[in-house]
């Protein structure tokens, strides 16, 4: 574990990644107009698309100089400017939103416990966080949120939707949710203090699993301790014949965790590559040696996103694991978090990432080696056919069947 933790310290002493995000500090005494201009300049130099959505970016620089008088004026102007980029992941955070995001990085937040995203103009649940009000209410990955407290979500941004869903512990929020092939349904959910959990070995249902198999549920990559906790389980499971890593409904988290955990299974080889606005490609490779060479099965679904896809892509392209489940969410972009004056911030998409084979999975996702669709009937009957398939496949692998068979 010494090698792994040393690498982790180097990453964290430089910057903090969250789903491919890095926080940088910009502490200056700016006026509201200066704040707007700071955002303009950051996007002008960092945004991954040099064309800024095929527009003349210079037109925005002094557009509101005569109307910005207060911070609130600057916030409105900034959001208007950012909307022109048509990128749901590049977003301005006012002081309240930035504080909430910082809180989630630290591992706690107040709300109902869901990760959300916008795809093709629809506000979707990426995944509910394990053991939260959202999960207990029955929300699942790919649910479309049509209304929040009776107000339509048409045209809403991710940050505005999150702001409406979050709130004081003990208060309620009502969501109108449309599930595939079903009529819209209202969910009234009580907000709570959400502790972001990472690693668990508790099976999602009562399933017969061989005692010599190790099941690891990774619900997020957010916790700074996730890699260490994961490594501890591997260290304590040396007698096991094989591993099932469950990343279903894992929305991502620290990019460093995805890299470190991939490194535990890989003996050399590429983990992930990033490409910036200038086309510069940087590749992260696994170090020599691994925690284990024993067979691995990885479970993914529609709610597996970002860092989950980095890990899954690394394991798949390096032929280190069999991937089972459903097509993943498809978030292949890297955001940088910039701290701004007045305790505000901005997330800017600065890179896209590629799997080891050079595949761009943004808006596409990772394709499983074995597709197993979990239906609502399966969920209702607590019949986890995906996990059962994972056990079946791992049994064959531990009995000598080649990984190439899949």
MARLO-855502 format. One record per atom (N, C-alpha, C): x, y, z. Coordinates in pm, whole numbers, plus 50000, padded with zeros to 5 digits. Layout:
BEGIN
XYZ...
***
This chain:
BEGIN
500834987950000500005000050000500865012650000502145011050038503015022750049503125030149917503305022449808503455028649677502195036349638501025030349664499745036649629499555049649706499795049449836499545061349917500515072549885501725069249849502695079449811502205086649687501725079049590501215085149467500025093949498499125089449588497945097149625498355110549686499355110449773499795122849837500305132649734501025127849635501545136749531500405143349457499375135749423498225141549354497545152049440497275148749566496485157649649497265169949693498595168949700499365180649738499395190949626499085186549504499095195749390497725201749365496705193249361495355198049336494365187149367493085190749367492035181149401491165178849279491005166249240490135162749128488805157649180487735161349114486415155549141485735153349008485545140448973485005137048842485815144048733487115144448751487955151448657488015166248685487745170648807487775184948840489035188148918489535200148902490665204748982490365218749034490595220849163490295233749224491535242549220491365254849172492445264649175491915277249243492785284349309492385296349381492795308949305491875318149294492145331349236491645341749335492535347149415492125356349522492565370449485491635378449440491905392249403490755400949453491015413849471489965423249511489335428749384488295422149336487665425749210486325432649234485965441549141484615447149137483725436949066482385438449071481505429448998481835428548849482215439948787482605439648645483875431448627484805432948720486045425248713485775410348729484815407048814484445392948833483955387048701483065394248634482555389748504483715387948405484635397648404485755397048309486695385448343486845382548472487675371248512487125358148455485805356548463485175344548408485365344048257485175355448190485355355948044486765351348008487765356148081489155352848049489465338148078488915332748185489135318648216488595309648106487375312548061486785304547954487565306447824487985318547799488725321547676490025313647665490625310547779491925303547777491835288747812490715284347872490665270647923489615261647858488495267147811487395258947761487865249647650487465237047659488005226747570487735229447422486615235847393486275239247254486805253247222487855254047143488465267047113487525276347038486505270846973485555279446901484475284946994484475279847121483435284147216482035282947158481775270947109480485267647047480255275946920481315276846838481245283446707480725297846715481295305646806480875319646818482095328646842481885341346818482925351246845482885354446994483815348647069483785350147214484045364447258484755372047176485085385847214483845394647230482745390747167481525398947175480975399647317481355389747401480815389347536481625397747635482855401247601483755406547703483235419447768482805428847690482355441747744480855443947726480155432947701478725433747668477895439947779478265437647905477425442148017478145452148108479215458248059479975467548144479115478648204478155483248127477345494748172476145490848258475885477748270474705473548346475055465848472476305460948483476715453548603477075463548713476245463948816476475472948929476735465049059476135453349069476235445349190476715431249157477035423549260477425409549237476295401649171475055404349214473925397249154473815400249005474075412748967474095416248824475155408048752476325406848814477425399348752477045384648737476365379048838475985364948832475035362348715474065371248696473115369648585473835370648452474725380348439475465382248315476375370248286477015365348389477905353748373477125341548327475995339048390475185327348352474675328548209474335340648168473895342848029475025339847933476215344647965477375342247880477695327247872477695320447986478045306247989477015297847913475755301747920474715294247850474985293247700475665303347646475945303347502476925292347462477635286347559478585275647530477875262347506476635261247552475845248947536476585236847594477165238647711477865227747779477315226647921476555215947952475925214948084476905213748200478165210848171479135208848278479985221148307479945230948219480595243848247479545252648313479765255948439478725263148512479325272248618478655283548639479025293248742478365289248874479075290948984478555287749116478575300249203477405304649245477375315949337477905311149473478105320049570478715315749698478015304049765476695303949762475955292949824476215279949751476155280349619476365268249539477805263249551478755272549556480145268649568480415262149705479785267549809479935261649942479345247649946478205245649879477585232449875478455222449799479035227049690479905218149613481145214449693481715224249763482875221449847482515211549956481305212850010480835203650113480735189550059480245188049936480105174649878481465168349853482465176449818483815171249801484345165749932483995172550042484465168150173483715155750220482615152350152481945139950185480605141250253480015153250256478695154750315477935165650241476605164450240475765174550177474355173350232473545183650208472145183450252471265183050128470385173250123469515171750008468835158250013468605152449895467925139349892468855128249845470045131949795471025121649761470935116449619470885125549521470945121149381471985129249305472575122849206473415129549109472555131848985472595143948930471765147148815472615152448700472065151848581472745156948462471725160548357472145168248257471265171848146471775165048020470885157947951471245151347827470115153347727470475158847611469495161747506468345170147560468695179747647467695188947701466855183447814467105171047855466325164847962467125164348092466465167648203467095166648334466925152248383468055145148396468025130948428468715127948561468235117648625468925112148741470075103548689471305107548721472445098948686472425086848779472275089548906472115078449000471735083849137470975075949214470775079449355471995074749433472355081949540473445077649626472905067149721473715057049746473305045749828472835050049966471715044150009471165045950143470825060550172470175067150077469755081050093468245081950071467615093450103466175094750079465775092149935466605096349839466275094249697466205079449664467195071849712467205057449685466035050649754465785054549880464685048349955463325051549893463225063349828461955067049762461735059349633462815053549580462685045449459463195051749331463865063249339464425069249218465565060449167465675059449034466715051148974467385058748859468505053548814469235059548703468365060848580468495071948511467805074948385466375079848404465925081448530464625088048552464725102448502463685107148434463655121048389462825129348487463415140148536462705149048630462005159848548460685159348544459895168548463459595181548538459375180448670459055192248751459715191148888460065202648944460555203549081459625212849156458915207649254457915215449330456935222449237456475215149137455455220149046455935229148935457235231848929457785240548826458525232148722458225234348595458825226648486460345228148485461025217348450462495217548438462945220148295462025223148207462395225748068463375237448060464545234848001465555245147984466395247948108466155240648216466885243248340468325238248330469225244748401470615240248407470775230748525471865223048524472115213448631472235220548765472975231748767473185238548895471895244448950471035249848863469775255348910468845244348961468875233048893468055221748938468545216749074469875215749088470445211249214470085220749328470115233749298469795243749399468355242349447467445238649355466035236949391465795224049469466585213849437466395200949503467025200749642468175207149657468815207849788467995216649883468265215650010467565224150106467805219750248467175226550339467355224150481466905210150519467685203950604467365190550652465975190450717465155180550679463815179250734462725185250647463115193850550462135199350456461915189550341460875192250264460515182850156460615189350018460865181049918460835185249779459995175049701459195180049608458335171249528458815171249383459075159449332459565157849195458535150349112458285155448992457465148048895458445140548805458385127348809459395119048744458755110348637459415110148521458965101648409459985090548389459515078448401460355066748378459995060648243460965054848179460755049248046459535040048044458665042547945457465034347922456485034648039456565045348121455625046548233455055060648238453925062048306453325075048324454105082948430454135096348420454825104448521454265101848660455155102348760454765099548897455385109848991454605114049092455095123749189455825116649303456975122049340457735117149454457945128849551457445127749670457705137849774458735132049870459895138649876461045132949948461535142850053461805137850171462305146250281463825147250275464315159550274465765161950268466435157650398467715154150386468475149550503469935153250487470695151450592472155152750587472675140050520473335141750406473785130350328475265127850353475565116050404476965112150418477345104050295478335108950224478745102250101479595090150136479035078350115479755066050144480495061350018481515053250039482325049049925482355033949906482965026950001483235012749981482425004350079481804993850027481014984750110481134970650052480964960750140480954946750094479594940350116478614948750150477264943750172476584941050038476074929050021475384925449897474064933149888473694937649766472454945449749471204937349777471264924249759470144915349787470704902549847469814894349899470244881349950470544872249832471824870349807472264862249693473294852349740473174840049693474164829949726475444832749648476504835449722477794838049660478844829049723479674822849642480734814449698481574822149800481924815749909482674822250015484064826649970484564820349864485894824049818485864834849710484704841549694484594853249607484554865749694485134876549646485114889249718484244899249642483194904149707482304914149648482664927849706482904937749618483214951449662482264961049592481464967949670480544978049617481174991849633481424998649522481985012149526480895021649477480265028849571479105037049537479495050749484480725055249513481235067649456482745067849471483375076549393484815078549402485135091649476484145097149548484295110449604485235110749724485075101149815485855101449939487345100449913488105108749981489555108249968490115095150022489305088150102489775075650161489395063350079488685065449967488155054149891489245044649844490335050049790491415041449739492045033349851492275039649966492865032450079491925021550128490625024850140489655015050186489575003250090489615006449961489554995949858490804987149869491974993349882493214985849894493244977050019492664982150127492614974250250491804961450230490694962650157489874950850130490674940750047491384945449944492184936349864493264929649949493904937350037494944931750124494384920950217493134922550257492504913150349491784901850276491914901550143491184891550063492124883249976493354881350025494344874249944493994859649921493154854150007492764840149990491604838349893490974849349852489824848649762490264844649621489374837849551489684833149416489374843449308488494852849337488124862749237487344874249299487134884849218486544897149269485404902049180484344906849245483264913849176483284928349224483524937649133483544951949166482254957949111481404962549199480064967649163480104982849155480014988149033480025002649010478665007648963477634999748981476315003948934475845016249011475305025848937474825038448993475915046149067477145044149027478265051849082478515063648989478195076049033478265087648944479665093348923480665087748990482025092848973482555098749101483545107549088484165113649205485595117549175486495114249265487885118149248488545110249136489065117349039489775110948929490975103048980491625108349083492775101349139492375087649193491185086649252490735073649301490555063749187489995068249076489825059448960491185054348911492175063248909493515059448864494165049948963494105053249092494755045049193494145031149203492815030149195492155017149205492405008849079492425015348963492795008248839494205002548852495105010548908496505006548924496644994149012495694992149103495764980549191495574967349116494884967949001494604955848925495514954248802496134965048758496884964948633498384964348658499054956448578500514955448582501044962348458501184975548465501554983348348500334985648260500524992348148499414995248057498805008748084498065013847987497435027047998496165026248082495965036148168494725037348244493755046948175494235059048142493385069048079494265079548012493725085947909494395097247845493455109247846494025121147858493245133547850493755141847735492835148947668493185157447554492625171347580493475181647573493025195147602492625202647476492325215447489491835223747379492835225147266494115223447296495155224547194495495211147131494765200747172495015187447118496155180147188496665185947299497745179447372497195167547448497805156047426497345143647488498305139447599497765137247716498555132647829498035119047874498925109347884498525095647915499015091648054498115085748131498455080448263498545065248252499695059848292499925045448284499985039248423499625026548430499725019148555501175015748584501495014948711502855011248749503034996148739504284991948744504574977548739504124971048869503594959148857503104952148976501654955449005500944946349071499544948549104499214941549235498074945349294497654939149419497294924549397496634921849284496164908349258496094905949107496314893549068496164889348929494944880248912494174878949017493024869849013491894875748929490964867248881489894871748792489014882748853488534891648765487704902848809486504904348716485344907048775484144910748701483724924548750483364933548658482924947048693481464948748650480634953548740479214956048710478994971048687478334974548577478004988548547476554989448501475995001648507474665004248452474575018548401473365023148373473175036548316473645047648411473715044548539474135054548636475625054448665476385045948597477835045648614478435056348523479075066348584479525077848505480915082248546481555089748455482795096948483483895087748535484295089148662485375081048716485065066148708483775062448718483385048348702483705043448561483535052248465483805048548326485295048148297486055056448368487515055848354488015042248403487555038048522487965025148576487495013748486486225014048447485675003348363486385002548228486655014348170487355014748042488765009348052489435012648161490805007648182490804992448197489864987248274489804972848296489404965348168488504971348091488054964847968489134965047861489684976747834490644977947724491954970547752492274968747880493474961047916493174946147934491934942147900491514928147909491784922448049491494930848150491734926848288490464922148357489304925548303488054921848367486974919848261485944912548299484734911448218483744921848270483234930148180482284940648217480874935548191480014936148292478654930748282477654941548323476514941848253475444951048291474894958648173474744971848189474124980448089475104991248045474814997247929475645008347880475725019147987476935024148011477125034348114476645048048066476715058048154476095071048128476715078648011478035078948003478705085947893479125100147926479895101848034480465114948067481975113848052482475118547939483895117447910484595130847909484155140047994484725153547999485315156548136486335164848137487015168448261486735183048293486305185648417486045199448461487115204348557487445216948547488325223548643487485233048726487635232248859486925241348948487845253048980487425265148945488185277248976487475285049084488165287649195487595296049300487725310649258486615317949270486565331949229486445341149352486615353949333486365363349443484935362449495484715367649614483405367749679482895353649707483825343749717483485329849751482625323049646482715327949523482025321549412483005312049342482535305249239483405296249165482855293349027483665287148944483205282948812483855269748774483035260448726483515247748672483615249248521484785246348467485005247848323485465234548265484805230148159485245218148089486545221348015487625214848057488935218148002489555206947920489045194647936489615183347864488535172947835488815164247742488035152047728488985140547759488425129347802489305118047830488985106347737489985098247715489895086747626490255074147703489595062947671489975050247731491315045847672491945035547728493255031247678493305028547528492195024047469492155021447325491925034047243491865045547311491645058147241490185061247213489275054447283487835056247260487305068247337486605077147268485915088447330484515083747366484225082547496482945076747537481905087347572482225100247552481275110647591479975109347513478885109347584477525107747530477305093847470478255084747490478145071047437478195060847550479165062347637479305053047749480165041047716480365032747818481115020347806480135009047773480455001247672479604989947634480064977447709479174970947783479564958947857479974947647763480824938747813481134926647738479924917547733479164917447842477934909547849476814918947894475844921047806474734930147836473654922647912473314927948031472224922248111471364933948158470134934848107469234945748142468444942148268468464951148366467704949148489466364956248473465274948848474463954954548452463324959048584462254966848573461524971148693460954959048766460584948948689460054936748751461134929848833462364929848781463494924248857463694931848987463644945148979463844953449097462734950849199461504950349151460344948149237460464934749310460934924649239461044911249296462394908749364463214919249371464554918249430465344906949366465254906449235465954896249157467104902949081468264903149141469424909849081470094900648980469534900448860470044891348757471444895548709471794908248725473134912648687474184906748780473924907548911474844901849008474934886648992473794880448967473794865848946474654862048825474564870148719475374867548600476844869548633477164879448714478544881848753479114869848828478314864248920478744852548995478964840648903478034839048808478144828048711479424829148628479684841248577480864843348493482144841848574482164847348695483364846248778483644831648815482594823948834482764809648864483474802548749483074805848627483714799848510485174804348498485414817348527486764822648516487694816248620487194814548741488034808548846488244793648824487424787748739487604773648703488434771848579489054782848534490024781548426489554786148289488284790848277487824795548146488494808748114488974810347992489744821947953488894834547948489504845747985488834858747977488484861847832489254856547739489024859047596487704853447548487114844447629485834838347590484714848347593484944859947657483884869947670484164881447577
***
